[in-house]
């Protein structure tokens, strides 16, 4: 009985993974047999890191305006 439940769970899990794939829209090159790239691959060097923004932040943020800058960043983060 336990083996049957495990097998059922694995089958349902694999089925759920297969159902998560999206299908291309009609009229696309889906039937051509040629693979198409939907997004460009990103290298680790392409991803922004905090050090990329330190110089700009040091120039634009001061003790007099830090509250406004912080609120603007929070609104931007909430919008995403």
C-alpha positions as CSV (number, residue, x, y, z in Angstrom):
1,X,0.0,0.0,0.0
2,X,2.8,2.4,0.9
3,X,4.6,1.7,-2.4
4,X,1.5,2.4,-4.3
5,X,1.0,5.8,-2.6
6,X,4.6,6.7,-3.3
7,X,4.3,5.7,-6.9
8,X,1.0,7.7,-7.2
9,X,2.7,10.7,-5.6
10,X,5.7,10.5,-8.0
11,X,3.4,10.1,-11.0
12,X,1.3,13.1,-10.0
13,X,4.4,15.2,-9.4
14,X,5.8,14.4,-12.8
15,X,2.5,15.1,-14.4
16,X,2.4,18.5,-12.7
17,X,5.9,19.3,-14.0
18,X,4.9,18.4,-17.5
19,X,1.7,20.5,-17.3
20,X,3.7,23.6,-16.3
21,X,5.2,24.1,-19.7
22,X,3.8,26.7,-22.0
23,X,3.0,26.1,-25.6
24,X,4.0,28.5,-28.4
25,X,1.3,30.6,-30.0
26,X,-0.1,29.6,-33.4
27,X,1.8,30.9,-36.4
28,X,5.2,30.6,-34.7
29,X,8.1,28.4,-35.7
30,X,6.9,25.6,-33.4
31,X,6.4,23.1,-36.2
32,X,9.6,23.9,-38.1
33,X,11.8,21.6,-36.0
34,X,14.3,24.4,-35.4
35,X,14.9,25.5,-31.8
36,X,14.2,29.1,-31.1
37,X,15.7,31.3,-28.4
38,X,13.0,33.1,-26.4
39,X,15.4,35.0,-24.1
40,X,19.1,35.7,-24.3
41,X,21.3,33.8,-21.8
42,X,22.7,36.0,-19.0
43,X,26.2,35.7,-17.8
44,X,27.1,36.3,-14.2
45,X,28.8,39.5,-15.2
46,X,25.5,40.8,-16.6
47,X,23.7,40.7,-13.3
48,X,23.7,43.9,-11.3
49,X,25.3,43.8,-7.8
50,X,25.3,46.4,-5.0
51,X,28.8,47.5,-5.9
52,X,27.6,48.6,-9.3
53,X,25.4,51.2,-7.6
54,X,27.6,52.5,-4.8
55,X,29.3,55.3,-6.8
56,X,26.0,56.7,-8.1
57,X,24.4,56.4,-4.6
58,X,27.4,58.2,-3.0
59,X,26.9,61.1,-5.4
60,X,23.2,61.4,-5.3
61,X,22.3,60.6,-1.6
62,X,23.2,63.0,1.1
63,X,22.3,63.4,4.8
64,X,19.8,66.1,3.8
65,X,17.9,64.0,1.2
66,X,18.3,60.4,2.3
67,X,14.7,60.1,3.6
68,X,13.2,61.1,0.2
69,X,15.6,58.7,-1.6
70,X,14.7,55.9,0.7
71,X,11.0,56.4,0.2
72,X,11.5,56.5,-3.6
73,X,13.4,53.2,-3.5
74,X,10.7,51.6,-1.3
75,X,8.0,52.7,-3.8
76,X,10.0,51.4,-6.7
77,X,10.5,48.0,-4.9
78,X,6.8,47.8,-4.0
79,X,5.8,48.5,-7.6
80,X,7.8,45.4,-8.7
